[in-house]
Amino acid sequence: MAKILLVNPALAYSEWNADLSRPSPDSVFIRLGIAYLAGALKARGHVVKLADLRMLLGWEEYERLVEHVSPDFVGISIHSVEFAYAVEAARRAKRVVPGVKTIAGGVHPTMFPDECVAQEVFDYVLKGEGEISLPLLVENPSRFQRVFWGETPDLDKIPFPDRDIWPDLAVRLNCEPFGIRGYRFPLPMAEIISTRGCPYQCTFCCGPGEHQVYTRPSPDGSRKPIIRGRSVKNVVAEIESLMERYGVRSVMFHDDQFILNPKWVEQFTESLHSRGIVKAGLKWVTSSRADIICRNDGLLGKMAAAGLELLIIGFESFSPRILKWFRKGVTAEENFRAAEICRKHGVKVWANYILGIPTDTGWHMEDDLATVEGVLRIKPVHYSPALYTPVPGSLLYPFYRDNGLILTECSGNPNDRGAMVPKVKGVDYEFLKAVMMDDSAFV
């Protein structure tokens, strides 16, 4: 039996001692990947503790926690934007408990294992998924090389996420996460993921990184992306468990694209009815693309009848030039049509969109004006703007890096990616500040 401290270094979008009374998914939500690892480790009899940096006052409290737990292993789940925090967490853990073994996992170590090794603070780098291989590593470290691939799990056979490693879970489930004016989801709210992977190749997104995380070995020794989901029965069983154990009344699905298999979604909605979950009043929110919505008008109606309240749509832009640059595979007309379909079925729209995007012909003010006008036209329940950031691992990242257009490096400065600060050269950010929508002005 080993003692493992799992670290959530999610300070890039949140902060030390995060105020949960201020609506923010980045502060309120747990990290499902860590919860899945905890469940897998506990199922094999290991002792698991959590260091969520958002719950602590600072590095001194973190060090006291490490000293108190005195773990055999410290596992750190790392997004690129959190890399600097993760490195510091590993360094301090080794200083406090000199014999501890540190493990880096998650999307950033999968994409950039050599960068992790170069920091000289990680004993192991686990690429891909860890539910099977992490328990095996802590049981017999000598079996593993310093950098290795985790075995791809059958999602129906791994334990449900162990949310209880968050000591303040009851508080988090009952905190308003979104802060949408004029609308609140029924609480408690829990998070679920039914599908791992995304088939799309949008150039602005870290999809290539995700394609590396969710893979399986092929006969020639390479890794091939694999998109797979859980069975309807398995997902519904988790929902019922959450309702029974925590009194959950709403669910947030973190799937990149919930409607990948329309037949699965239809069976899921039918199961929500047959199991009495709809009658019990459960509401849910998930994400989809505009073109998928346009092809599944009737299915969206069934989703709404089964409790879908809010759909997060990645419109990204209403400029044909930007949609093409992003290889979005969606037209501005489909963006508008998707919003109309949602409105017809009574589903509220959360509009994700991006401003400040130079292309190979430079930055064009009219692109952002088209996006602002488009989002105003669809009248979402929530405006969710972002300033374009070249993300390491994305298909566009080399273009901005090689042309010297990046103002801040999100892998080097953990505070810049989520902030509304200038990201790339050649963009009039004062103009964007003037035209960017604020929900308080459009109630």
C-alpha positions as CSV (number, residue, x, y, z in Angstrom):
1,M,0.0,0.0,0.0
2,A,1.4,3.4,-1.0
3,K,0.5,6.9,0.1
4,I,-0.1,9.3,-2.8
5,L,-0.6,13.0,-2.8
6,L,-2.4,14.2,-5.9
7,V,-1.8,17.9,-6.7
8,N,-4.2,20.2,-8.6
9,P,-2.0,23.2,-9.7
10,A,-5.0,25.1,-11.2
11,L,-4.0,28.6,-10.3
12,A,-3.7,30.0,-13.8
13,Y,-7.4,30.7,-14.0
14,S,-8.1,30.8,-10.3
15,E,-6.1,31.9,-7.2
16,W,-4.8,30.9,-3.8
17,N,-7.6,30.6,-1.3
18,A,-10.2,31.0,-4.0
19,D,-13.4,32.7,-3.0
20,L,-16.1,30.1,-3.9
21,S,-18.9,32.6,-3.3
22,R,-17.7,34.4,-6.5
23,P,-19.1,32.4,-9.5
24,S,-16.3,30.9,-11.5
25,P,-16.0,27.3,-12.9
26,D,-12.3,27.6,-12.7
27,S,-12.5,28.1,-8.9
28,V,-15.6,26.0,-8.0
29,F,-15.3,22.9,-10.2
30,I,-13.1,19.9,-9.1
31,R,-10.8,18.3,-11.6
32,L,-12.3,15.1,-12.9
33,G,-9.0,13.7,-14.1
34,I,-7.6,13.8,-10.6
35,A,-10.8,12.3,-9.2
36,Y,-10.6,9.4,-11.6
37,L,-7.0,8.7,-10.6
38,A,-8.0,8.8,-6.9
39,G,-10.8,6.3,-7.6
40,A,-8.4,4.0,-9.4
41,L,-5.8,4.2,-6.7
42,K,-8.2,3.7,-3.8
43,A,-9.7,0.7,-5.6
44,R,-6.3,-1.0,-5.2
45,G,-6.0,-0.2,-1.6
46,H,-3.8,2.9,-1.7
47,V,-4.1,6.0,0.5
48,V,-4.9,9.1,-1.5
49,K,-4.7,12.7,-0.3
50,L,-5.3,16.0,-2.2
51,A,-3.4,19.2,-2.5
52,D,-5.7,21.6,-4.5
53,L,-3.7,24.8,-4.6
54,R,-6.9,26.8,-4.9
55,M,-7.8,25.7,-1.3
56,L,-4.5,26.8,0.2
57,L,-3.2,30.2,1.4
58,G,0.2,29.8,-0.4
59,W,3.3,27.8,-0.9
60,E,4.0,27.7,2.9
61,E,0.7,26.0,3.6
62,Y,1.4,23.6,0.7
63,E,4.7,22.6,2.2
64,R,3.1,22.0,5.6
65,L,0.5,19.8,3.9
66,V,3.2,17.8,2.1
67,E,5.1,17.4,5.4
68,H,1.9,16.3,7.2
69,V,0.9,13.7,4.5
70,S,4.6,12.5,4.1
71,P,3.6,10.8,0.8
72,D,5.5,8.1,-1.0
73,F,4.5,9.7,-4.4
74,V,3.3,13.1,-5.5
75,G,1.3,13.0,-8.7
76,I,0.7,16.3,-10.5
77,S,-1.9,16.7,-13.3
78,I,-0.6,19.5,-15.6
79,H,-2.2,21.7,-18.3
80,S,0.3,23.8,-20.2
81,V,-0.9,27.0,-18.6
82,E,-0.1,25.5,-15.2
83,F,3.3,24.2,-15.9
84,A,5.3,26.7,-13.8
85,Y,3.1,26.0,-10.8
86,A,3.4,22.2,-11.3
87,V,7.2,22.4,-11.4
88,E,7.3,24.5,-8.2
89,A,5.0,22.1,-6.5
90,A,7.2,19.1,-7.4
91,R,10.4,21.0,-6.4
92,R,9.0,22.0,-3.0
93,A,7.6,18.5,-2.3
94,K,11.1,17.1,-2.9
95,R,12.6,19.6,-0.5
96,V,10.1,18.8,2.2
97,V,10.1,15.0,1.8
98,P,13.5,14.2,0.2
99,G,12.7,10.6,-0.7
100,V,9.3,11.3,-2.4
101,K,8.9,10.3,-6.0
102,T,7.2,12.8,-8.3
103,I,5.0,12.0,-11.3
104,A,3.9,14.4,-14.0
105,G,0.8,13.5,-15.9
106,G,-1.8,15.2,-18.1
107,V,-1.9,16.9,-21.5
108,H,1.3,19.0,-21.1
109,P,3.6,16.1,-20.1
110,T,2.0,14.0,-22.9
111,M,2.8,16.6,-25.5
112,F,6.1,17.8,-24.0
113,P,7.7,15.0,-22.0
114,D,11.2,16.3,-22.6
115,E,10.4,19.7,-21.1
116,C,9.2,17.9,-18.0
117,V,12.4,15.8,-17.8
118,A,14.5,18.9,-18.3
119,Q,13.2,20.5,-15.1
120,E,14.9,17.7,-13.1
121,V,12.0,17.6,-10.5
122,F,9.9,14.8,-12.0
123,D,11.0,11.2,-11.4
124,Y,8.4,9.9,-13.9
125,V,6.4,11.3,-16.8
126,L,3.2,9.4,-17.5
127,K,1.9,10.1,-21.0
128,G,-1.7,9.5,-21.9
129,E,-4.3,8.1,-19.4
130,G,-3.3,6.9,-15.9
131,E,-6.2,5.0,-14.4
132,I,-4.5,1.6,-15.0
133,S,-0.8,2.5,-15.0
134,L,-0.6,4.9,-12.1
135,P,-1.6,2.3,-9.5
136,L,0.9,-0.2,-11.1
137,L,3.6,2.4,-11.0
138,V,3.2,3.1,-7.3
139,E,3.1,-0.6,-6.6
140,N,6.3,-1.4,-8.5
141,P,8.2,1.6,-9.8
142,S,11.1,-0.5,-11.1
143,R,8.8,-1.8,-13.9
144,F,8.6,1.6,-15.5
145,Q,10.9,3.8,-17.5
146,R,11.2,7.5,-16.6
147,V,8.9,8.4,-19.5
148,F,6.2,5.9,-20.4
149,W,2.7,5.5,-21.9
150,G,-0.2,4.7,-19.6
151,E,-2.4,1.8,-20.6
152,T,-5.6,2.8,-22.3
153,P,-8.6,1.9,-20.0
154,D,-12.0,0.6,-20.8
155,L,-14.1,3.5,-19.6
156,D,-16.9,1.3,-18.4
157,K,-14.5,-0.8,-16.2
158,I,-12.7,1.9,-14.2
159,P,-14.1,3.2,-11.0
160,F,-16.3,6.4,-10.9
161,P,-14.4,9.5,-9.9
162,D,-13.6,9.8,-6.2
163,R,-14.9,13.3,-5.6
164,D,-14.7,12.9,-1.8
165,I,-10.9,13.7,-1.8
166,W,-12.1,17.3,-1.9
167,P,-12.8,17.9,1.8
168,D,-15.0,20.9,0.8
169,L,-16.9,19.0,-1.8
170,A,-20.3,19.7,-0.3
171,V,-19.6,23.4,-0.5
172,R,-18.4,23.2,-4.1
173,L,-21.4,21.3,-5.2
174,N,-23.6,24.0,-3.7
175,C,-21.8,27.0,-5.1
176,E,-23.1,28.8,-8.2
177,P,-20.4,28.1,-10.8
178,F,-21.4,30.3,-13.7
179,G,-22.8,33.6,-12.5
180,I,-25.3,34.0,-15.4
181,R,-27.4,37.0,-14.9
182,G,-31.1,36.2,-14.5
183,Y,-30.5,32.4,-14.4
184,R,-29.3,29.9,-11.9
185,F,-28.9,26.1,-12.2
186,P,-30.5,24.1,-9.4
187,L,-27.9,23.1,-6.9
188,P,-26.1,20.9,-6.0
189,M,-24.4,20.6,-9.4
190,A,-21.8,17.9,-10.2
191,E,-19.6,17.3,-13.2
192,I,-19.4,14.3,-15.5
193,I,-17.6,13.3,-18.7
194,S,-19.1,10.7,-20.9
195,T,-16.7,10.8,-23.9
196,R,-12.9,11.2,-24.1
197,G,-11.5,12.7,-27.3
198,C,-12.6,15.0,-30.1
199,P,-12.4,14.2,-33.8
200,Y,-12.1,17.8,-35.0
201,Q,-8.8,19.6,-36.0
202,C,-9.6,23.2,-35.3
203,T,-6.3,25.1,-35.6
204,F,-6.7,27.3,-32.6
205,C,-7.4,24.5,-30.1
206,C,-5.1,22.1,-28.4
207,G,-6.9,19.3,-30.1
208,P,-3.6,17.8,-31.3
209,G,-2.6,17.5,-27.6
210,E,-5.8,15.8,-26.8
211,H,-5.4,13.5,-29.7
212,Q,-2.1,12.4,-28.1
213,V,-3.6,11.9,-24.7
214,Y,-6.4,9.6,-25.8
215,T,-4.6,7.0,-27.9
216,R,-3.9,3.3,-28.1
217,P,-0.9,1.5,-29.5
218,S,-0.9,0.2,-33.1
219,P,0.9,-2.8,-34.5
220,D,3.7,-0.7,-35.9
221,G,4.5,0.7,-32.4
222,S,3.0,4.2,-33.0
223,R,0.1,5.6,-31.0
224,K,-3.2,6.2,-32.8
225,P,-5.9,8.6,-31.5
226,I,-9.0,6.9,-30.1
227,I,-12.3,8.6,-29.4
228,R,-14.4,6.5,-27.1
229,G,-17.4,6.9,-24.8
230,R,-19.0,5.2,-21.9
231,S,-22.2,3.2,-22.2
232,V,-25.5,4.8,-21.5
233,K,-26.0,2.4,-18.6
234,N,-22.6,3.4,-17.1
235,V,-23.3,7.2,-17.3
236,V,-26.8,6.9,-16.0
237,A,-25.5,4.8,-13.1
238,E,-23.1,7.6,-12.2
239,I,-25.9,10.2,-12.3
240,E,-28.1,8.1,-10.1
241,S,-25.2,7.7,-7.7
242,L,-24.7,11.4,-7.6
243,M,-28.4,12.1,-7.0
244,E,-28.5,9.5,-4.2
245,R,-25.3,10.4,-2.5
246,Y,-25.1,14.1,-2.8
247,G,-28.7,15.1,-3.7
248,V,-27.4,16.4,-7.1
249,R,-30.0,18.3,-9.0
250,S,-28.0,19.4,-12.1
251,V,-25.0,18.1,-14.0
252,M,-22.3,19.7,-16.1
253,F,-21.0,17.4,-18.9
254,H,-17.4,18.3,-19.8
255,D,-17.4,16.4,-23.1
256,D,-15.7,18.4,-25.9
257,Q,-18.6,17.5,-28.2
258,F,-21.6,15.8,-26.6
259,I,-23.4,14.9,-29.8
260,L,-20.7,12.7,-31.5
261,N,-23.0,9.7,-31.7
262,P,-26.6,10.8,-32.1
263,K,-28.0,7.3,-31.5
264,W,-26.1,7.2,-28.1
265,V,-27.6,10.6,-27.2
266,E,-31.1,9.5,-28.1
267,Q,-30.7,6.3,-26.0
268,F,-29.4,8.5,-23.2
269,T,-32.4,10.8,-23.2
270,E,-34.7,7.8,-23.3
271,S,-32.9,6.3,-20.3
272,L,-33.2,9.6,-18.3
273,H,-37.0,9.3,-18.8
274,S,-37.3,5.5,-18.1
275,R,-35.2,5.7,-14.9
276,G,-37.3,8.6,-13.5
277,I,-34.4,11.1,-13.7
278,V,-36.3,13.6,-15.8
279,K,-39.4,13.3,-13.5
280,A,-37.1,13.9,-10.5
281,G,-36.2,17.3,-12.1
282,L,-32.5,16.8,-13.1
283,K,-31.2,19.6,-15.3
284,W,-28.0,19.5,-17.4
285,V,-25.6,21.5,-19.5
286,T,-23.2,20.4,-22.1
287,S,-21.3,21.6,-25.3
288,S,-21.7,21.2,-29.0
289,R,-20.7,22.7,-32.4
290,A,-23.1,24.8,-34.4
291,D,-23.0,22.5,-37.5
292,I,-23.9,19.4,-35.3
293,I,-26.8,21.2,-33.9
294,C,-28.0,22.1,-37.4
295,R,-27.9,18.5,-38.4
296,N,-29.7,17.3,-35.2
297,D,-32.7,19.6,-34.8
298,G,-35.1,16.9,-33.6
299,L,-32.5,15.3,-31.3
300,L,-31.9,18.7,-29.6
301,G,-35.6,18.8,-28.9
302,K,-35.4,15.3,-27.2
303,M,-32.4,16.6,-25.2
304,A,-34.4,19.6,-24.1
305,A,-37.3,17.4,-23.1
306,A,-34.8,15.2,-21.0
307,G,-33.6,18.2,-19.0
308,L,-31.0,20.0,-21.2
309,E,-31.1,23.6,-20.0
310,L,-28.0,25.2,-21.4
311,L,-25.8,24.5,-24.4
312,I,-22.3,25.9,-24.6
313,I,-21.6,26.6,-28.3
314,G,-18.1,27.3,-29.6
315,F,-19.1,29.9,-32.2
316,E,-15.5,31.2,-32.1
317,S,-16.2,33.8,-34.9
318,F,-18.8,35.1,-37.3
319,S,-16.2,36.1,-39.8
320,P,-15.8,33.8,-42.8
321,R,-12.1,34.6,-42.9
322,I,-11.5,33.6,-39.3
323,L,-13.7,30.5,-39.5
324,K,-11.6,29.4,-42.4
325,W,-8.3,30.3,-40.6
326,F,-9.4,28.2,-37.7
327,R,-10.5,25.3,-40.0
328,K,-13.7,25.3,-38.0
329,G,-15.8,23.6,-40.6
330,V,-18.7,25.8,-39.7
331,T,-20.2,28.8,-41.5
332,A,-21.5,32.0,-40.0
333,E,-25.0,31.0,-41.3
334,E,-24.8,27.7,-39.4
335,N,-23.9,29.7,-36.2
336,F,-27.1,31.7,-36.6
337,R,-29.2,28.7,-37.4
338,A,-27.9,26.7,-34.4
339,A,-28.9,29.6,-32.1
340,E,-32.4,29.6,-33.7
341,I,-32.8,25.8,-33.1
342,C,-31.8,26.2,-29.5
343,R,-34.3,29.0,-29.0
344,K,-37.0,27.0,-30.6
345,H,-36.5,24.2,-28.1
346,G,-36.2,26.4,-25.1
347,V,-32.5,25.7,-24.6
348,K,-30.4,28.6,-23.4
349,V,-27.2,29.4,-25.3
350,W,-23.8,30.1,-23.8
351,A,-21.8,31.8,-26.6
352,N,-18.0,31.1,-26.7
353,Y,-16.2,33.4,-29.1
354,I,-12.7,34.7,-29.7
355,L,-11.4,38.2,-30.6
356,G,-8.1,39.5,-31.7
357,I,-7.0,37.0,-34.3
358,P,-4.3,37.9,-36.8
359,T,-4.1,35.7,-39.9
360,D,-1.4,35.4,-42.5
361,T,-2.7,38.7,-43.8
362,G,-2.6,40.4,-40.5
363,W,-5.3,41.5,-38.0
364,H,-8.5,42.9,-39.5
365,M,-10.9,45.0,-37.4
366,E,-13.8,44.0,-39.5
367,D,-13.4,40.3,-38.4
368,D,-14.0,41.2,-34.8
369,L,-16.8,43.6,-35.6
370,A,-18.6,40.8,-37.5
371,T,-18.2,38.5,-34.5
372,V,-19.5,41.1,-32.0
373,E,-22.4,41.9,-34.3
374,G,-23.1,38.1,-34.7
375,V,-23.1,37.4,-31.0
376,L,-25.4,40.3,-30.3
377,R,-27.8,39.1,-32.9
378,I,-28.2,35.6,-31.4
379,K,-28.8,37.0,-27.9
380,P,-27.2,34.3,-25.8
381,V,-27.9,34.0,-22.1
382,H,-24.2,34.5,-21.5
383,Y,-21.5,36.2,-23.5
384,S,-18.1,34.4,-23.0
385,P,-15.4,36.2,-25.0
386,A,-11.7,35.3,-25.1
387,L,-8.7,37.0,-26.5
388,Y,-6.9,34.8,-28.9
389,T,-3.9,33.0,-27.4
390,P,-1.5,30.8,-29.3
391,V,-1.7,27.6,-27.3
392,P,1.3,25.2,-27.3
393,G,0.3,22.1,-29.1
394,S,-2.2,23.8,-31.4
395,L,-1.8,23.7,-35.1
396,L,-1.5,27.5,-35.3
397,Y,1.0,27.8,-32.5
398,P,4.1,27.4,-34.8
399,F,2.8,30.2,-37.1
400,Y,2.7,32.8,-34.4
401,R,5.9,31.6,-32.7
402,D,7.9,31.4,-35.9
403,N,6.7,34.9,-37.0
404,G,7.5,36.5,-33.7
405,L,3.9,37.4,-33.0
406,I,3.5,36.1,-29.4
407,L,3.6,38.8,-26.7
408,T,3.4,36.3,-23.8
409,E,4.3,32.7,-23.6
410,C,1.5,30.7,-21.9
411,S,3.8,27.9,-21.1
412,G,6.3,30.2,-19.5
413,N,4.0,32.6,-17.7
414,P,1.2,30.8,-16.0
415,N,-0.9,33.9,-15.5
416,D,-1.4,35.1,-19.0
417,R,-3.5,32.6,-21.0
418,G,-6.8,33.1,-19.2
419,A,-6.3,36.8,-18.6
420,M,-7.8,39.5,-20.8
421,V,-4.4,40.9,-21.7
422,P,-2.6,41.5,-25.0
423,K,-1.5,38.2,-26.4
424,V,-0.3,38.8,-30.0
425,K,1.3,41.6,-31.9
426,G,-0.6,43.8,-34.4
427,V,-3.9,43.8,-32.6
428,D,-5.6,46.9,-31.4
429,Y,-6.6,45.8,-27.9
430,E,-8.0,49.2,-26.9
431,F,-10.5,48.7,-29.7
432,L,-11.4,45.2,-28.5
433,K,-11.9,46.5,-25.0
434,A,-14.3,49.1,-26.3
435,V,-16.4,46.6,-28.3
436,M,-16.3,43.6,-26.0
437,M,-19.7,42.7,-24.5
438,D,-20.3,42.6,-20.8
439,D,-23.3,40.7,-19.5
440,S,-24.0,43.6,-17.1
441,A,-24.8,45.8,-20.1
442,F,-27.0,43.3,-21.9
443,V,-29.4,41.8,-19.3
